[in-house]
Amino acid sequence: MNDKHQGKVVVNTARAADALDCALRAYAEQPQFRSAEGHEVIFDNPFHRPVRAHDLSFLDFSRPIDQQQAYALSALMGNRMLLNIYEADLPFVGQLSSAQSVADRMAFYSTGNRALGEQVRPALERHCFAWVDDSADSADEQEQTTTDLIERSLAQFVDSARAVAQAIDAADAPTRMAQLLAIQICGPLRARDLALQRYAIAGSDGLWGDWIAAAVRAAHTRRRGTSALARAAQLSETPHAYWQFYLGSQLAVANYLSRALRDPSRFFEAVGAIAIDRLCSVELARCWRDLLVSAFGPDAAPSSGRAVCANEALASEVLSRIEQLPGMRQTECLRAFQRGVQGMCQILVAANDDLVQQIAWAGHAIDNRRLAEDYTRVIRERSLAVDMETYVEPSSERSTTHVHDTDRLLVIESGEMDFWHSYGEPLHFVPGDMIFVPRHRLHGSVVTTSQCVYHQPIVDGELREFFAHLRPMH
């Protein structure tokens, strides 16, 4: 390739990135996606879904993330936008208790919103899920039976689900962390069942039509279970009332399934994703039952024995149906099915791993406040030069939960703020208060005085290593 041609490629790539950036801004800056007001911790309006459009100025959605970036800010924003795009096809009604909720509903279902969403959807899907697709494609090349793949995938999932339960048990306030878990189950994980319930096959396909119908019935049963959990955990059943506390990785579970369900060419991938999701649902009922019942009572118990049997039957039946397909068609469909199994399980495991890290941080707030004090003391005593961002924020500033892609401290200089590290009573910060906020941990804040000045020193690798060497001395 000559230099002249290379120059054209660079220019075209830059133009494509600029065009995507403009399209994303047009989509995210619509009024129904505006940032939350200070008092809007939970929403009674299912059509107000903040995405923090101002963060688009420093994020690049033209390139896919890798597995290590699956919890990054762009992944959170990308999955927030994707869920909005997918659910513009779902008939939420809402209470419509105010003129604002009526206006937001009209905007959410408008032709303009849906058109803008479809314009950016392919790039967002590539950005958020290319790492999963690439991993599933590489698995295609390995010699493995479908049964082995399912067994290995389930073992990985069970390990990740048990780790969530262990993290909650170890937290300072396990019931509060169990409530954070319940929010993920009743929100983004429930969204996958909403996506499935609208799924249908055109025509009269006797081989698969009844299997999909059974999967939809199983999803309906699981939805009844999530409603019971919400009531037991004293959570609102308004759709997406706890939007601010959804982890991006949990949104990715619903979005990965929705993407497959919306694309007819991915039918057998969708079947694989549905099958492993059903089996993982069985394992969740076993792994999380005790902690949910301990936190919220017997009504919070996941699936009944009958529902468990139905899910296991759905998953076991699917392979026999694929085996009825002829020759090369069977091989092709089986590979697609395996990709769906592999991809969905990876997304589910990643979501559990993220939840473990969120609970490990949010569940030990006192430890993280002390850690920030230790870091600050070392920085001051050693007169270390540290990159730092300073904010002067008025009480009128809109706020939406988010993550950072670097470890950092939050140090209050003047004024006061409420700081949310999970759903529930916030931490109230006054001058001199501080906390350590690891990268990719969801949090938000609201200024409670007329103005708050605070600093965010960046904890990079060099500072972390220096601190680890000195900490035993303090």
Beta strands, then each sheet from edge to edge (+ up, - down):
strand 1: 388-394
strand 2: 408-414
strand 3: 417-420
strand 4: 427-429
strand 5: 434-437
strand 6: 444-447
strand 7: 451-457
sheet 1: 1+ 7- 2+ 5-
sheet 2: 4+ 3- 6+
end
